[in-house]
Amino acid sequence: MHDHPRPVRRPTGVLTLLLPVSSALALLAGCAADGPTAPPTGPPSDPAPAPADTARDELAALAAAARDRHLTARYTLSGTGGPTRDITVTSANDGSWRVDVPGGALGGTADVALVATPDGLFQCALPSAGHSGPASCVRLGDRDDAVPHRLDPRVQHPFTDWLEVLTDRRTALSVSVATAPPGVPGSCYAVESTAASLTPPLDVGIYCYQPDGTPTFVRAALGTLTLAGPPGPAPDTVPLAGPVVAGEPLGQQAEQVSPSPGTS
């Protein structure tokens, strides 16, 4: 009898084990071909803080220097609808000040000086067409009081209280660098008020200063003030232009002349 050959049994168990390993290796090779996995991204960073208002800082520093600047200087005032006038500004070493304003009262016919001393704030009437007598002064209030609106020629503000406004960073102002007018030395800034107020803290306009704080140019609603020459030294104190009297100060408006009896 012939023995029938037995069927050969193939070791399928080994192949069963190897096939999954081969598939895994192929999968890993495919992943490697796709490139490295991008690292996870974190949450978006906060935006960078806005840069400091450089122009506002520069103007505040110059205005602070102007508050400490003591001098005697002459300015031309134009753009007011009348002739060009010479304004004299005196800032004394003791903190007193005086601003002489030709045509500063009675509709432009009277010359006045505003003076602040330790004794108070004064308006001095100077000899002129509207004031034929000698110089005399009327006390308006304490040294730091505001000049009443009906008496205010306004040209003293850029040299006095507006400097405090420009140095106060809490004041709602928008400041940008401006081009200096021809012949005007120093740095210039355009100033606007951002507060909705019927009485803004200062006139919007152009303000220019030299590095030492000397005001060289102002263009605002009050007119255009231009430094007319090199400033002179400051006195120790500012004297009044005349004796203090009990009369009424001179207003801005021209005096009304009453008609004579019998005229129509």
Accessible surface in RSA format (square Angstrom, percent):
REM  Atomic radii and reference values for relative SASA: ProtOr
REM  Chains: A
REM  Algorithm: Lee & Richards
REM  Probe-radius: 1.40
REM  Slices: 20
REM RES _ NUM      All-atoms   Total-Side   Main-Chain    Non-polar    All polar
REM                ABS   REL    ABS   REL    ABS   REL    ABS   REL    ABS   REL
RES MET A   1   234.31 121.3 157.06 103.9  77.25 183.9 126.28 107.4 108.03 143.1
RES HIS A   2   172.65  94.4 157.34 109.4  15.31  39.2 106.16 109.4  66.49  77.4
RES ASP A   3   139.42  97.7 113.02 112.5  26.41  62.4  37.71  88.7 101.72 101.4
RES HIS A   4   164.68  90.0 148.07 102.9  16.61  42.5  99.74 102.8  64.95  75.6
RES PRO A   5   125.23  91.3  98.74  90.0  26.49  96.3 109.65  90.5  15.58  96.8
RES ARG A   6   215.06  90.3 195.27  99.5  19.79  47.1  66.65  91.1 148.41  89.9
RES PRO A   7   114.76  83.6  93.37  85.1  21.39  77.7 105.19  86.8   9.56  59.4
RES VAL A   8   131.70  86.7 103.39  93.6  28.31  68.2 108.00  93.8  23.69  64.3
RES ARG A   9   216.17  90.8 190.32  97.0  25.85  61.5  73.01  99.8 143.16  86.8
RES ARG A  10   190.81  80.1 174.77  89.1  16.04  38.2  50.21  68.6 140.60  85.2
RES PRO A  11    99.59  72.6  85.46  77.9  14.13  51.4  98.87  81.6   0.72   4.5
RES THR A  12    89.91  64.0  88.44  89.7   1.47   3.5  58.16  78.1  31.75  48.0
RES GLY A  13    52.04  64.2   0.00   N/A  52.04  64.2  40.33 110.7  11.71  26.2
RES VAL A  14    84.03  55.3  82.83  75.0   1.20   2.9  83.64  72.7   0.39   1.0
RES LEU A  15   103.99  57.9 103.99  74.4   0.00   0.0 103.99  73.0   0.00   0.0
RES THR A  16    92.43  65.7  86.40  87.6   6.03  14.4  69.64  93.5  22.78  34.4
RES LEU A  17   124.11  69.1 120.25  86.0   3.86   9.7 123.78  86.9   0.33   0.9
RES LEU A  18    87.77  48.9  87.54  62.6   0.23   0.6  87.55  61.5   0.23   0.6
RES LEU A  19   117.73  65.6 117.50  84.1   0.23   0.6 117.73  82.7   0.00   0.0
RES PRO A  20    80.35  58.6  69.02  62.9  11.33  41.2  76.08  62.8   4.27  26.5
RES VAL A  21    76.26  50.2  73.51  66.5   2.76   6.6  76.24  66.2   0.02   0.1
RES SER A  22    62.07  52.5  55.91  74.6   6.16  14.2  30.85  65.7  31.22  43.7
RES SER A  23    73.77  62.3  62.53  83.5  11.24  25.9  39.28  83.6  34.49  48.3
RES ALA A  24    49.11  45.2  43.76  67.5   5.35  12.2  48.33  68.1   0.78   2.1
RES LEU A  25   110.31  61.4 106.20  76.0   4.10  10.3 106.35  74.7   3.95  10.6
RES ALA A  26    67.24  61.8  51.44  79.4  15.79  35.9  58.85  82.9   8.39  22.2
RES LEU A  27   123.59  68.8 117.29  83.9   6.30  15.8 123.08  86.4   0.51   1.4
RES LEU A  28   116.31  64.8 111.32  79.6   4.99  12.5 111.60  78.4   4.71  12.7
RES ALA A  29    64.03  58.9  50.93  78.6  13.10  29.8  58.39  82.2   5.65  15.0
RES GLY A  30    35.62  43.9   0.00   N/A  35.62  43.9  33.96  93.2   1.67   3.7
RES CYS A  31    70.06  53.0  62.88  70.1   7.18  16.9  24.90  63.1  45.16  48.7
RES ALA A  32    79.77  73.3  50.90  78.5  28.87  65.7  62.87  88.5  16.89  44.8
RES ALA A  33    89.59  82.4  47.81  73.8  41.78  95.0  60.11  84.6  29.48  78.1
RES ASP A  34   126.21  88.4  89.17  88.8  37.04  87.6  31.58  74.3  94.63  94.4
RES GLY A  35    34.32  42.3   0.00   N/A  34.32  42.3  23.26  63.8  11.06  24.8
RES PRO A  36   137.99 100.6 106.87  97.4  31.12 113.1 118.88  98.1  19.12 118.8
RES THR A  37   131.46  93.5 104.47 105.9  26.99  64.3  75.32 101.2  56.14  84.9
RES ALA A  38    82.11  75.5  61.72  95.2  20.39  46.4  67.00  94.4  15.11  40.0
RES PRO A  39   107.49  78.3  97.19  88.6  10.30  37.4 102.39  84.5   5.10  31.7
RES PRO A  40   134.14  97.8 104.71  95.5  29.43 107.0 115.49  95.4  18.65 115.9
RES THR A  41   132.34  94.1 100.87 102.3  31.47  75.0  75.50 101.4  56.84  85.9
RES GLY A  42    57.36  70.7   0.00   N/A  57.36  70.7  29.04  79.7  28.32  63.4
RES PRO A  43   126.10  91.9 103.62  94.5  22.48  81.7 110.74  91.4  15.36  95.4
RES PRO A  44   130.28  94.9 103.56  94.4  26.72  97.1 114.95  94.9  15.33  95.3
RES SER A  45   106.05  89.6  75.43 100.7  30.62  70.5  51.72 110.1  54.33  76.1
RES ASP A  46   130.09  91.1 109.28 108.8  20.82  49.2  29.21  68.7 100.88 100.6
RES PRO A  47   124.51  90.7 101.03  92.1  23.47  85.3 112.44  92.8  12.07  75.0
RES ALA A  48    89.56  82.3  60.70  93.7  28.86  65.7  66.17  93.2  23.40  62.0
RES PRO A  49   124.34  90.6 100.79  91.9  23.55  85.6 111.72  92.2  12.62  78.4
RES ALA A  50    90.74  83.4  60.43  93.3  30.31  69.0  66.13  93.1  24.61  65.2
RES PRO A  51   126.52  92.2 100.85  91.9  25.67  93.3 112.10  92.6  14.41  89.6
RES ALA A  52    77.24  71.0  50.51  78.0  26.73  60.8  61.27  86.3  15.97  42.3
RES ASP A  53    65.32  45.8  52.00  51.8  13.32  31.5  29.32  69.0  36.00  35.9
RES THR A  54    84.83  60.3  79.79  80.9   5.04  12.0  54.37  73.0  30.46  46.0
RES ALA A  55    12.14  11.2   9.06  14.0   3.08   7.0   9.35  13.2   2.78   7.4
RES ARG A  56     5.91   2.5   5.91   3.0   0.00   0.0   3.20   4.4   2.71   1.6
RES ASP A  57    58.08  40.7  52.46  52.2   5.62  13.3  26.92  63.3  31.17  31.1
RES GLU A  58    72.61  41.7  66.84  50.6   5.76  13.7  32.37  62.6  40.24  32.9
RES LEU A  59     0.00   0.0   0.00   0.0   0.00   0.0   0.00   0.0   0.00   0.0
RES ALA A  60    13.96  12.8  12.15  18.7   1.81   4.1  12.47  17.6   1.49   3.9
RES ALA A  61    65.41  60.1  50.13  77.4  15.28  34.8  58.97  83.0   6.44  17.0
RES LEU A  62    24.21  13.5  23.94  17.1   0.27   0.7  24.21  17.0   0.00   0.0
RES ALA A  63     0.00   0.0   0.00   0.0   0.00   0.0   0.00   0.0   0.00   0.0
RES ALA A  64    41.76  38.4  40.47  62.5   1.29   2.9  40.93  57.6   0.83   2.2
RES ALA A  65    32.20  29.6  22.24  34.3   9.96  22.7  29.55  41.6   2.65   7.0
RES ALA A  66     8.06   7.4   0.18   0.3   7.88  17.9   0.18   0.3   7.88  20.9
RES ARG A  67   121.97  51.2  96.87  49.4  25.10  59.8  19.33  26.4 102.63  62.2
RES ASP A  68   109.98  77.0  94.18  93.7  15.79  37.3  28.53  67.1  81.45  81.2
RES ARG A  69    65.60  27.5  58.41  29.8   7.19  17.1  15.95  21.8  49.65  30.1
RES HIS A  70    61.96  33.9  49.71  34.6  12.26  31.4  32.45  33.4  29.51  34.3
RES LEU A  71     7.19   4.0   7.19   5.1   0.00   0.0   7.19   5.0   0.00   0.0
RES THR A  72    47.63  33.9  44.91  45.5   2.72   6.5  40.17  54.0   7.46  11.3
RES ALA A  73     5.22   4.8   0.00   0.0   5.22  11.9   5.22   7.3   0.00   0.0
RES ARG A  74   113.37  47.6 109.14  55.6   4.23  10.1  40.43  55.2  72.95  44.2
RES TYR A  75     2.14   1.0   2.14   1.2   0.00   0.0   1.85   1.4   0.29   0.4
RES THR A  76    38.02  27.0  37.86  38.4   0.16   0.4  26.10  35.1  11.92  18.0
RES LEU A  77     1.47   0.8   1.47   1.1   0.00   0.0   1.47   1.0   0.00   0.0
RES SER A  78    39.06  33.0  38.60  51.5   0.46   1.1  20.74  44.2  18.32  25.7
RES GLY A  79    70.13  86.5   0.00   N/A  70.13  86.5  36.07  99.0  34.06  76.3
RES THR A  80    56.19  40.0  17.85  18.1  38.33  91.4  25.72  34.5  30.47  46.1
RES GLY A  81    88.25 108.8   0.00   N/A  88.25 108.8  45.77 125.6  42.47  95.1
RES GLY A  82    43.03  53.1   0.00   N/A  43.03  53.1  24.21  66.4  18.82  42.2
RES PRO A  83   109.79  80.0  97.11  88.5  12.68  46.1 108.84  89.9   0.95   5.9
RES THR A  84    85.58  60.9  58.44  59.2  27.13  64.7  33.80  45.4  51.78  78.3
RES ARG A  85    54.74  23.0  49.65  25.3   5.09  12.1  25.55  34.9  29.19  17.7
RES ASP A  86    67.44  47.2  60.60  60.3   6.84  16.2  17.54  41.3  49.90  49.8
RES ILE A  87     0.00   0.0   0.00   0.0   0.00   0.0   0.00   0.0   0.00   0.0
RES THR A  88    50.59  36.0  50.26  51.0   0.33   0.8  28.38  38.1  22.22  33.6
RES VAL A  89     5.64   3.7   5.64   5.1   0.00   0.0   5.64   4.9   0.00   0.0
RES THR A  90    19.02  13.5  18.97  19.2   0.05   0.1   7.81  10.5  11.21  16.9
RES SER A  91    25.59  21.6  25.59  34.2   0.00   0.0  12.60  26.8  12.99  18.2
RES ALA A  92     0.00   0.0   0.00   0.0   0.00   0.0   0.00   0.0   0.00   0.0
RES ASN A  93    79.90  55.1  57.24  55.3  22.66  54.6  22.58  54.3  57.32  55.4
RES ASP A  94    70.05  49.1  38.59  38.4  31.45  74.4  42.02  98.9  28.03  28.0
RES GLY A  95    31.91  39.3   0.00   N/A  31.91  39.3  21.67  59.5  10.23  22.9
RES SER A  96     0.18   0.2   0.00   0.0   0.18   0.4   0.00   0.0   0.18   0.3
RES TRP A  97    45.67  18.3  45.67  22.1   0.00   0.0  32.43  17.3  13.24  21.5
RES ARG A  98    47.75  20.0  47.54  24.2   0.21   0.5   8.96  12.2  38.79  23.5
RES VAL A  99     0.63   0.4   0.63   0.6   0.00   0.0   0.63   0.5   0.00   0.0
RES ASP A 100    27.98  19.6  27.98  27.9   0.00   0.0   9.21  21.7  18.77  18.7
RES VAL A 101     1.89   1.2   1.70   1.5   0.20   0.5   1.70   1.5   0.20   0.5
RES PRO A 102    44.66  32.5  44.07  40.2   0.59   2.1  44.16  36.5   0.50   3.1
RES GLY A 103    13.41  16.5   0.00   N/A  13.41  16.5   4.93  13.5   8.48  19.0
RES GLY A 104     4.33   5.3   0.00   N/A   4.33   5.3   4.16  11.4   0.17   0.4
RES ALA A 105     1.71   1.6   0.28   0.4   1.43   3.3   1.38   1.9   0.33   0.9
RES LEU A 106    12.69   7.1  12.53   9.0   0.15   0.4  12.53   8.8   0.15   0.4
RES GLY A 107    52.42  64.6   0.00   N/A  52.42  64.6  23.51  64.5  28.91  64.7
RES GLY A 108    46.71  57.6   0.00   N/A  46.71  57.6  18.90  51.9  27.81  62.3
RES THR A 109    68.88  49.0  60.48  61.3   8.40  20.0  60.70  81.5   8.17  12.4
RES ALA A 110     0.00   0.0   0.00   0.0   0.00   0.0   0.00   0.0   0.00   0.0
RES ASP A 111    38.39  26.9  38.39  38.2   0.00   0.0   2.07   4.9  36.32  36.2
RES VAL A 112     1.06   0.7   1.06   1.0   0.00   0.0   1.06   0.9   0.00   0.0
RES ALA A 113     0.00   0.0   0.00   0.0   0.00   0.0   0.00   0.0   0.00   0.0
RES LEU A 114     0.34   0.2   0.34   0.2   0.00   0.0   0.34   0.2   0.00   0.0
RES VAL A 115     0.00   0.0   0.00   0.0   0.00   0.0   0.00   0.0   0.00   0.0
RES ALA A 116     0.00   0.0   0.00   0.0   0.00   0.0   0.00   0.0   0.00   0.0
RES THR A 117    11.95   8.5  11.95  12.1   0.00   0.0  10.40  14.0   1.55   2.3
RES PRO A 118    98.64  71.9  67.50  61.5  31.13 113.2  70.49  58.2  28.15 174.9
RES ASP A 119   109.20  76.5  96.05  95.6  13.15  31.1  24.22  57.0  84.98  84.7
RES GLY A 120     1.05   1.3   0.00   N/A   1.05   1.3   1.05   2.9   0.00   0.0
RES LEU A 121     2.34   1.3   2.34   1.7   0.00   0.0   2.34   1.6   0.00   0.0
RES PHE A 122     6.50   3.3   6.50   4.0   0.00   0.0   6.50   3.9   0.00   0.0
RES GLN A 123     3.49   2.0   2.76   2.0   0.73   1.7   0.00   0.0   3.49   2.6
RES CYS A 124     0.00   0.0   0.00   0.0   0.00   0.0   0.00   0.0   0.00   0.0
RES ALA A 125     7.46   6.9   6.85  10.6   0.61   1.4   6.85   9.7   0.61   1.6
RES LEU A 126    28.72  16.0  28.72  20.5   0.00   0.0  28.72  20.2   0.00   0.0
RES PRO A 127    83.51  60.9  66.28  60.4  17.23  62.6  66.86  55.2  16.65 103.5
RES SER A 128    28.87  24.4   4.96   6.6  23.91  55.1  21.38  45.5   7.49  10.5
RES ALA A 129   101.64  93.5  54.44  84.0  47.20 107.4  67.79  95.5  33.85  89.7
RES GLY A 130    29.52  36.4   0.00   N/A  29.52  36.4  11.77  32.3  17.76  39.8
RES HIS A 131    39.52  21.6  36.41  25.3   3.11   8.0  28.60  29.5  10.92  12.7
RES SER A 132   116.27  98.3  79.16 105.6  37.11  85.5  48.86 104.0  67.42  94.4
RES GLY A 133    27.38  33.8   0.00   N/A  27.38  33.8  23.89  65.6   3.49   7.8
RES PRO A 134   114.34  83.3 104.91  95.6   9.43  34.3 111.87  92.4   2.47  15.4
RES ALA A 135    19.55  18.0  13.23  20.4   6.32  14.4  13.23  18.6   6.32  16.7
RES SER A 136    21.85  18.5  20.80  27.8   1.05   2.4   9.92  21.1  11.93  16.7
RES CYS A 137     0.00   0.0   0.00   0.0   0.00   0.0   0.00   0.0   0.00   0.0
RES VAL A 138    19.62  12.9  19.62  17.8   0.00   0.0  19.62  17.0   0.00   0.0
RES ARG A 139   115.85  48.6  94.52  48.2  21.33  50.8  40.15  54.9  75.70  45.9
RES LEU A 140    36.49  20.3   4.91   3.5  31.58  79.4  10.01   7.0  26.48  71.3
RES GLY A 141    13.02  16.1   0.00   N/A  13.02  16.1  12.54  34.4   0.48   1.1
RES ASP A 142    86.06  60.3  84.85  84.5   1.21   2.9  21.84  51.4  64.22  64.0
RES ARG A 143    73.90  31.0  65.42  33.3   8.48  20.2  28.28  38.6  45.62  27.6
RES ASP A 144   135.49  94.9 101.54 101.1  33.94  80.3  41.40  97.4  94.08  93.8
RES ASP A 145    70.84  49.6  57.01  56.7  13.83  32.7  16.18  38.1  54.66  54.5
RES ALA A 146    89.89  82.7  63.15  97.5  26.74  60.8  71.89 101.2  18.00  47.7
RES VAL A 147    16.04  10.6   5.65   5.1  10.40  25.1   5.65   4.9  10.40  28.2
RES PRO A 148    53.95  39.3  42.99  39.2  10.96  39.9  53.95  44.5   0.00   0.0
RES HIS A 149   161.71  88.4 147.90 102.8  13.81  35.3 102.34 105.5  59.36  69.1
RES ARG A 150   141.33  59.3 131.71  67.1   9.62  22.9  72.95  99.7  68.38  41.4
RES LEU A 151     3.28   1.8   2.28   1.6   1.00   2.5   2.28   1.6   1.00   2.7
RES ASP A 152    18.11  12.7  12.64  12.6   5.47  12.9   0.69   1.6  17.42  17.4
RES PRO A 153    18.81  13.7   2.88   2.6  15.93  57.9   5.85   4.8  12.96  80.5
RES ARG A 154    71.33  29.9  71.33  36.4   0.00   0.0  30.65  41.9  40.68  24.7
RES VAL A 155     3.08   2.0   3.08   2.8   0.00   0.0   3.08   2.7   0.00   0.0
RES GLN A 156     2.82   1.6   2.82   2.1   0.00   0.0   1.97   4.2   0.85   0.6
RES HIS A 157    23.66  12.9  23.66  16.4   0.00   0.0  19.39  20.0   4.27   5.0
RES PRO A 158     2.03   1.5   0.51   0.5   1.52   5.5   1.31   1.1   0.72   4.5
RES PHE A 159    28.15  14.1   9.46   5.9  18.68  48.6  10.32   6.3  17.82  51.0
RES THR A 160    26.96  19.2  11.20  11.4  15.77  37.6  17.61  23.7   9.36  14.1
RES ASP A 161    68.44  47.9  60.55  60.3   7.89  18.7  42.23  99.4  26.20  26.1
RES TRP A 162    12.15   4.9  12.15   5.9   0.00   0.0   5.33   2.8   6.82  11.1
RES LEU A 163     6.96   3.9   6.96   5.0   0.00   0.0   6.96   4.9   0.00   0.0
RES GLU A 164    99.62  57.2  99.35  75.2   0.27   0.6  20.95  40.5  78.66  64.2
RES VAL A 165    25.63  16.9  23.76  21.5   1.87   4.5  25.63  22.3   0.00   0.0
RES LEU A 166     0.77   0.4   0.77   0.6   0.00   0.0   0.77   0.5   0.00   0.0
RES THR A 167    30.46  21.7  14.56  14.8  15.90  37.9  11.24  15.1  19.22  29.0
RES ASP A 168    43.85  30.7  36.97  36.8   6.88  16.3  16.03  37.7  27.82  27.7
RES ARG A 169   121.09  50.8  96.49  49.2  24.59  58.6  49.49  67.6  71.60  43.4
RES ARG A 170   213.82  89.8 179.86  91.7  33.97  80.9  87.80 120.0 126.02  76.4
RES THR A 171    28.97  20.6  15.76  16.0  13.22  31.5  15.82  21.3  13.15  19.9
RES ALA A 172    43.32  39.8  29.44  45.4  13.88  31.6  38.64  54.4   4.68  12.4
RES LEU A 173    18.25  10.2   0.00   0.0  18.25  45.9   0.00   0.0  18.25  49.1
RES SER A 174    52.71  44.5  46.78  62.4   5.93  13.7  16.74  35.6  35.98  50.4
RES VAL A 175    12.52   8.2   0.00   0.0  12.52  30.2   0.05   0.0  12.47  33.8
RES SER A 176    59.34  50.1  56.73  75.7   2.61   6.0  40.73  86.7  18.61  26.1
RES VAL A 177   108.49  71.4  82.82  75.0  25.66  61.8  82.82  72.0  25.66  69.6
RES ALA A 178    22.41  20.6   8.99  13.9  13.42  30.5  15.85  22.3   6.56  17.4
RES THR A 179   128.45  91.4 104.64 106.1  23.81  56.7  74.28  99.8  54.17  81.9
RES ALA A 180    36.46  33.5  21.18  32.7  15.28  34.8  21.18  29.8  15.28  40.5
RES PRO A 181    24.94  18.2  16.65  15.2   8.29  30.1  22.72  18.8   2.22  13.8
RES PRO A 182   138.14 100.7 108.48  98.9  29.66 107.8 119.84  98.9  18.30 113.7
RES GLY A 183    84.29 103.9   0.00   N/A  84.29 103.9  45.01 123.5  39.28  88.0
RES VAL A 184    18.69  12.3   6.59   6.0  12.09  29.1   7.56   6.6  11.13  30.2
RES PRO A 185    63.97  46.6  52.71  48.1  11.26  40.9  63.61  52.5   0.36   2.2
RES GLY A 186    35.87  44.2   0.00   N/A  35.87  44.2   8.97  24.6  26.89  60.2
RES SER A 187    54.71  46.2  48.65  64.9   6.06  14.0  14.27  30.4  40.45  56.7
RES CYS A 188     3.33   2.5   0.00   0.0   3.33   7.8   0.00   0.0   3.33   3.6
RES TYR A 189     7.98   3.7   7.98   4.5   0.00   0.0   0.84   0.6   7.14   8.8
RES ALA A 190    26.94  24.8  25.75  39.7   1.19   2.7  25.75  36.3   1.19   3.2
RES VAL A 191     0.65   0.4   0.02   0.0   0.62   1.5   0.02   0.0   0.62   1.7
RES GLU A 192   105.56  60.6 105.56  79.9   0.00   0.0  23.36  45.2  82.20  67.1
RES SER A 193    29.35  24.8   6.18   8.2  23.17  53.4   6.08  13.0  23.27  32.6
RES THR A 194    88.67  63.1  52.05  52.8  36.62  87.3  51.21  68.8  37.46  56.6
RES ALA A 195    48.32  44.4  30.50  47.1  17.83  40.6  37.30  52.5  11.03  29.2
RES ALA A 196   118.66 109.1  68.84 106.2  49.82 113.3  82.36 116.0  36.30  96.1
RES SER A 197    58.85  49.7  30.22  40.3  28.63  66.0  24.70  52.6  34.15  47.8
RES LEU A 198   182.29 101.5 152.55 109.1  29.74  74.8 155.21 109.0  27.08  72.9
RES THR A 199   113.43  80.7  98.95 100.3  14.48  34.5  76.36 102.6  37.06  56.0
RES PRO A 200    66.92  48.8  50.10  45.7  16.81  61.1  50.11  41.4  16.81 104.5
RES PRO A 201    51.42  37.5  30.44  27.7  20.98  76.3  42.82  35.4   8.60  53.4
RES LEU A 202     2.94   1.6   0.00   0.0   2.94   7.4   2.94   2.1   0.00   0.0
RES ASP A 203    16.08  11.3  12.74  12.7   3.34   7.9   3.85   9.1  12.23  12.2
RES VAL A 204    77.93  51.3  71.60  64.8   6.34  15.3  71.60  62.2   6.34  17.2
RES GLY A 205    17.86  22.0   0.00   N/A  17.86  22.0  16.14  44.3   1.72   3.8
RES ILE A 206    36.35  20.7  36.35  27.1   0.00   0.0  36.35  26.2   0.00   0.0
RES TYR A 207     0.82   0.4   0.82   0.5   0.00   0.0   0.82   0.6   0.00   0.0
RES CYS A 208     0.52   0.4   0.00   0.0   0.52   1.2   0.00   0.0   0.52   0.6
RES TYR A 209     3.11   1.5   2.47   1.4   0.63   1.7   0.81   0.6   2.30   2.8
RES GLN A 210    47.63  26.6  47.63  34.8   0.00   0.0   5.57  11.9  42.07  31.9
RES PRO A 211   120.73  88.0  99.89  91.1  20.84  75.8 102.85  84.9  17.88 111.1
RES ASP A 212    73.80  51.7  55.97  55.7  17.83  42.2  45.12 106.2  28.68  28.6
RES GLY A 213     0.00   0.0   0.00   N/A   0.00   0.0   0.00   0.0   0.00   0.0
RES THR A 214     0.16   0.1   0.16   0.2   0.00   0.0   0.00   0.0   0.16   0.2
RES PRO A 215     9.50   6.9   9.50   8.7   0.00   0.0   9.50   7.8   0.00   0.0
RES THR A 216     0.99   0.7   0.03   0.0   0.95   2.3   0.03   0.0   0.95   1.4
RES PHE A 217     8.07   4.0   7.18   4.4   0.89   2.3   7.66   4.6   0.41   1.2
RES VAL A 218     3.41   2.2   3.41   3.1   0.00   0.0   3.41   3.0   0.00   0.0
RES ARG A 219   122.21  51.3 121.10  61.7   1.11   2.6  43.25  59.1  78.96  47.9
RES ALA A 220    17.86  16.4   0.00   0.0  17.86  40.6   7.56  10.7  10.30  27.3
RES ALA A 221    90.54  83.3  46.72  72.1  43.82  99.7  59.88  84.3  30.66  81.2
RES LEU A 222    13.37   7.4   0.72   0.5  12.65  31.8   7.47   5.2   5.90  15.9
RES GLY A 223     5.21   6.4   0.00   N/A   5.21   6.4   5.21  14.3   0.00   0.0
RES THR A 224    24.01  17.1  23.85  24.2   0.15   0.4  11.24  15.1  12.76  19.3
RES LEU A 225     0.73   0.4   0.73   0.5   0.00   0.0   0.73   0.5   0.00   0.0
RES THR A 226    43.11  30.7  43.07  43.7   0.05   0.1  33.28  44.7   9.83  14.9
RES LEU A 227    28.70  16.0  11.53   8.2  17.17  43.2  11.53   8.1  17.17  46.2
RES ALA A 228    38.56  35.5   4.24   6.5  34.32  78.1  13.94  19.6  24.62  65.2
RES GLY A 229    28.78  35.5   0.00   N/A  28.78  35.5  26.69  73.2   2.10   4.7
RES PRO A 230   131.80  96.1 105.88  96.5  25.92  94.2 110.72  91.4  21.08 131.0
RES PRO A 231    38.50  28.1  15.86  14.5  22.64  82.3  15.94  13.2  22.56 140.2
RES GLY A 232    27.52  33.9   0.00   N/A  27.52  33.9  22.01  60.4   5.51  12.3
RES PRO A 233   125.50  91.5 106.86  97.4  18.64  67.8 117.92  97.4   7.58  47.1
RES ALA A 234    21.67  19.9   2.01   3.1  19.66  44.7   2.55   3.6  19.11  50.6
RES PRO A 235    50.75  37.0  38.50  35.1  12.26  44.6  50.16  41.4   0.59   3.7
RES ASP A 236   111.21  77.9 103.40 102.9   7.82  18.5  33.49  78.8  77.73  77.5
RES THR A 237    67.78  48.2  64.09  65.0   3.69   8.8  55.44  74.5  12.33  18.6
RES VAL A 238     5.56   3.7   2.05   1.9   3.51   8.5   2.19   1.9   3.37   9.2
RES PRO A 239    92.46  67.4  84.08  76.6   8.38  30.4  92.46  76.3   0.00   0.0
RES LEU A 240    53.46  29.8  31.79  22.7  21.66  54.5  31.79  22.3  21.66  58.3
RES ALA A 241    29.79  27.4   2.74   4.2  27.05  61.5   8.31  11.7  21.48  56.9
RES GLY A 242    16.92  20.9   0.00   N/A  16.92  20.9  13.25  36.4   3.67   8.2
RES PRO A 243    93.91  68.4  81.06  73.9  12.85  46.7  93.03  76.8   0.87   5.4
RES VAL A 244    79.38  52.2  50.64  45.8  28.74  69.2  50.64  44.0  28.74  77.9
RES VAL A 245    63.15  41.6  50.90  46.1  12.25  29.5  58.38  50.7   4.77  12.9
RES ALA A 246   111.34 102.4  68.66 106.0  42.68  97.1  79.38 111.8  31.96  84.6
RES GLY A 247    40.72  50.2   0.00   N/A  40.72  50.2  33.01  90.6   7.71  17.3
RES GLU A 248   142.00  81.5 121.70  92.1  20.30  48.3  61.22 118.4  80.78  66.0
RES PRO A 249    21.55  15.7  11.19  10.2  10.36  37.7  11.96   9.9   9.58  59.6
RES LEU A 250    26.99  15.0  25.79  18.4   1.21   3.0  26.99  19.0   0.00   0.0
RES GLY A 251    19.05  23.5   0.00   N/A  19.05  23.5  13.21  36.2   5.84  13.1
RES GLN A 252    50.08  28.0  42.89  31.3   7.18  17.1  15.51  33.0  34.56  26.2
RES GLN A 253   147.35  82.4 140.26 102.5   7.08  16.9  58.47 124.5  88.88  67.4
RES ALA A 254    52.77  48.5  44.62  68.9   8.14  18.5  44.70  62.9   8.07  21.4
RES GLU A 255   125.73  72.2 103.43  78.2  22.30  53.1  40.12  77.6  85.60  69.9
RES GLN A 256   166.07  92.9 140.65 102.8  25.42  60.5  62.27 132.6 103.80  78.7
RES VAL A 257   139.16  91.6 110.34  99.9  28.81  69.4 114.53  99.5  24.62  66.8
RES SER A 258    94.05  79.5  74.04  98.8  20.02  46.1  40.39  86.0  53.66  75.2
RES PRO A 259   110.06  80.2  84.32  76.9  25.75  93.6  94.93  78.4  15.13  94.1
RES SER A 260    70.01  59.2  60.54  80.8   9.47  21.8  24.30  51.8  45.71  64.0
RES PRO A 261   137.62 100.3 106.69  97.3  30.93 112.4 118.43  97.8  19.19 119.3
RES GLY A 262    90.85 112.0   0.00   N/A  90.85 112.0  44.18 121.2  46.67 104.5
RES THR A 263    84.11  59.8  57.58  58.4  26.53  63.2  61.75  82.9  22.36  33.8
RES SER A 264   161.59 136.6  86.35 115.2  75.25 173.3  84.80 180.6  76.79 107.6
END  Absolute sums over single chains surface
CHAIN  1 A    16242.2      12325.3       3916.9      10189.4       6052.8
END  Absolute sums over all chains
TOTAL         16242.2      12325.3       3916.9      10189.4       6052.8
